[in-house]
Amino acid sequence: MKDIMGSPGTLGGLALRVSQFVCAAGSLAAMLSAYGFSNYSAFCWTGVLDYCTLHNDRPAP
């Protein structure tokens, strides 16, 4: 069977995953270094909604 470029277990797949990690880390670093990140970030609401979903019988809005 022919290996598809970028599939798991290939060197191309590893390169894609490493580049994905580098881009994600760069994005997080850029957001965290912004002034007032916590004041206008949706990440805080994601945490609140996850908490509500896990600790209440009804789903979060």
C-alpha positions as a Python dict, from the first residue, in 0.01 Angstrom:
ca = {
    (1, 'M'): (0, 0, 0),
    (2, 'K'): (131, 342, -91),
    (3, 'D'): (194, 585, 196),
    (4, 'I'): (5, 911, 163),
    (5, 'M'): (220, 1218, 213),
    (6, 'G'): (172, 1353, 566),
    (7, 'S'): (0, 1046, 707),
    (8, 'P'): (78, 931, 1063),
    (9, 'G'): (402, 743, 1099),
    (10, 'T'): (579, 922, 815),
    (11, 'L'): (843, 1191, 827),
    (12, 'G'): (604, 1429, 653),
    (13, 'G'): (340, 1366, 919),
    (14, 'L'): (589, 1442, 1193),
    (15, 'A'): (695, 1762, 1018),
    (16, 'L'): (331, 1873, 988),
    (17, 'R'): (264, 1807, 1357),
    (18, 'V'): (580, 1989, 1467),
    (19, 'S'): (492, 2289, 1250),
    (20, 'Q'): (137, 2284, 1389),
    (21, 'F'): (276, 2291, 1743),
    (22, 'V'): (514, 2577, 1662),
    (23, 'C'): (234, 2784, 1509),
    (24, 'A'): (3, 2718, 1804),
    (25, 'A'): (275, 2810, 2055),
    (26, 'G'): (348, 3130, 1861),
    (27, 'S'): (-20, 3222, 1859),
    (28, 'L'): (-51, 3166, 2233),
    (29, 'A'): (264, 3366, 2299),
    (30, 'A'): (133, 3656, 2090),
    (31, 'M'): (-202, 3654, 2271),
    (32, 'L'): (-50, 3624, 2618),
    (33, 'S'): (193, 3909, 2552),
    (34, 'A'): (-91, 4145, 2448),
    (35, 'Y'): (-190, 4412, 2697),
    (36, 'G'): (-514, 4324, 2877),
    (37, 'F'): (-543, 3977, 2725),
    (38, 'S'): (-760, 3847, 3007),
    (39, 'N'): (-1002, 4137, 2975),
    (40, 'Y'): (-1114, 4059, 2621),
    (41, 'S'): (-1033, 3694, 2575),
    (42, 'A'): (-1289, 3425, 2505),
    (43, 'F'): (-1068, 3173, 2686),
    (44, 'C'): (-1197, 3283, 3027),
    (45, 'W'): (-1558, 3220, 2912),
    (46, 'T'): (-1461, 2880, 2780),
    (47, 'G'): (-1333, 2787, 3126),
    (48, 'V'): (-1648, 2917, 3295),
    (49, 'L'): (-1876, 2727, 3058),
    (50, 'D'): (-1675, 2408, 3103),
    (51, 'Y'): (-1701, 2444, 3480),
    (52, 'C'): (-2078, 2500, 3461),
    (53, 'T'): (-2125, 2204, 3232),
    (54, 'L'): (-1932, 1971, 3460),
    (55, 'H'): (-2093, 2087, 3785),
    (56, 'N'): (-2458, 2139, 3688),
    (57, 'D'): (-2728, 1902, 3573),
    (58, 'R'): (-2835, 2134, 3294),
    (59, 'P'): (-2608, 2229, 3006),
    (60, 'A'): (-2438, 2567, 2992),
    (61, 'P'): (-2603, 2839, 2778),
}
